[in-house]
Amino acid sequence: MDLNPDAIRQAIRDKVMELARNLGYDASGLQDDDIIPATGLLDSAAILELVVWYEGAYDLSIAQEEINIDNLGSVNAMTGFLLQRKAAGGG
């Protein structure tokens, strides 16, 4: 698994763009600090799909209380959360 921050950001961006495209939206202008739910690019089902993909792609188990804007709201938040959890030995 590649824990390079740039590679992680790119993978998350790619997944958001794929999910948005499936809903008929163009997410190519998404910035890494944009709050993904606030952009309107993804509906609640797509956001859930993003979180499930994220857990599977990075072998990460996310507790209910960890699912929030601070940890998962943006590309940068998701990248930081993953790196922090992996550095702490958490999966």
Secondary structure, DSSP 8 states (H G I E B T S, - for coil): ----HHHHHHHHHHHHHHHHHHTT---TT--TTS-HHHHTSS-HHHHHHHHHHHHHHTT----GGG-SHHHHSSHHHHHHHHHHHHHTT--
